Amino acid sequence: MSRPLEEAMVAIICTFREYAARCGDPYKLNKGELKELLLKELPSFMPSQLSECDYNQLFCALDADKDCEVNFQEYVAAMSSLSVLCNEFFRDCPRDCPAEPTCPK
């Protein structure tokens, strides 16, 4: 039986591959693929009112090597940073997982 952390790693990898394979380079996300991934896979973390300019700025921030695509390493760095921010946000919440949506106070 797999453990939650193993399942999380598989989910991160499979989600990237699913969206990257939609068009163009199957090992990188273009702007459209990244936007779709964020909206569909992280709806609680991505405000629906973000403008196209906001997505462009986010994309540019994630595209560390400035090749106009987000590779797996850049994607994982973004997921890691988001996880760190969530951990800080829910730091004072009860230890139950997942974090209570009513926290922090």
Order of alpha helices (4+ residues) and beta strands (2+ residues): alpha-beta-alpha-alpha-beta-alpha
